[in-house]
C-alpha cells in the first residue's frame, strides 16, 4: 500500500543521491525547536523490493512500548530507495487512514488536504520527515527543508499512526519502530 509504487523509469539526467545508508539518519534531529534522539530504525520491503529506511526520534527513549502518538514529541524520518509520485503518497496515506476505526470521520479532512498538497515526487535518496511537538503540531520536511506545520495533537496521533500504530499499513514496521529492543 503505502509508498509501494514500482520504480520509475530511469531518467536521462543523473540526480545526486541525497541520502545513503546510515547517513540518512543522524543520531539527533532538531525540528520545531526540539532536540530529539534516534530511538529506533527499520527497513521496509514490499515483496522483496526495498522501499524505504526509517528512524524514529524522541526526547526520551522510554516512549517505546507506550501509546505516545499525539502526546509525546517525536519525529519519523523516511528515506526512499525508489522513485514514488506525490499521488502515491496521497492515495496510500488516505487508504491507510481509512482503515483506522479510531479516526473521527471528517475531522481531519481539511488538514490532510493541506499536508497532502505538499507531497512531491521522490527519487532514490530523498527523505521526508514528520515531526510532532505537542501543542504546536506536525511538521512535514522534505530533504531537511520544512514544508508545512499542521496543527492539532489529534492530527499527529492519526497521521503518524500510518507508520506507527496498530493500524499501520505494515504491522511489522510499526512493531520494529515502536518496541523497545530486548
NORWO-V654507 format. One line per field, one symbol per residue. burial: # if it has 24 or more other C-alpha atoms within 12 Angstrom, else .. Layout:
burial->???
This chain:
burial->#####.............#.#..###.#####...#########......#########.#.##...###################.#######.###.#..#....#..##..##.#################.#########..########################..#######...
